[in-house]
């Protein structure tokens, strides 16, 4: 059975659900078929995966709270910006 054509905007709207395995089989296949013909969405997916990996790595290395003086300086800077 031929899947409905997925446009780029639909890919972008659904890619997170696809990555989390939250799509139906038909939706998943349609998105994967779109990836085989669309270099733009393929690049978007690569960037999304890279961003996710960088954020996961940063999260593992920055578990400590900033020093009190840095925290205070940031809070003061935010208050001045209001």
N, C-alpha and C positions, 0 to 999 in steps of 0.2 A: 504494500500500500504506500502510495506517495504521500510524504508529509507536507503540510502547508508550508509555503515559503515564509521564511523569517526575514524581516528587514533588520537593518543594523540597530535601529532604535529599540526594537523588540528584544534583540540580543542583549543590549546594554541593560535593559530593564529586568532581564531574567537571568543574567549571568551569575549573580550571587546565589540564587536558588539552585542553579545548575551545579555550581561548585560545591554546594552543601548537600547535593543529592535529593533536593526537595521537589523535583519536577516529575511529572508522569513520564512513562517511557516514550510516548509520542512527542511530548515537548522536548525531552532530552535529545531524541534523534533529530528533530527539526533543528535545534540549536547546533548540534554537532555537524549536520549537513551544511548549515550556513558557514561554519568555520572552515569547511573544506574549500569554499569558493570566495571567501572574503578576507583579503589580506589585512584590511583595516581592523576588523573585529579580532583577527588572530593576534595582531599587534596589541590591541587593547587588552586582550586576555593576558598576554605576556607581561604587560605593564602592571596589570592588576595582581598577578601572581608575584611579581617582583616586589611590589609595594607591600603585599601581605607578608612576604618573607622578611623584608627589612623591619617591618613593625614587630613581627614576632621576635626577631633577634634583639631589637632594641628593648622590648619588654623584658626579656630574660636578663639583660645587663643593667637595667635601671630600676631595680626593685627598691633601692634605698631612697628615702626622702632627701630633698636637697638640704644643705646645711641651713640652720636657722637664719643666718645673715642673708643668704641668697633668697630664701623664701620671703623674708621681710622686704628685701629690695624689689622683688617681683611684685609683691602686693602693693607697695607704694607706687611703682610704675603704672600698674593697672588703675589705681585710684586716680592718678594724675591724668590719665587718658580719658576718663569719664568726662 
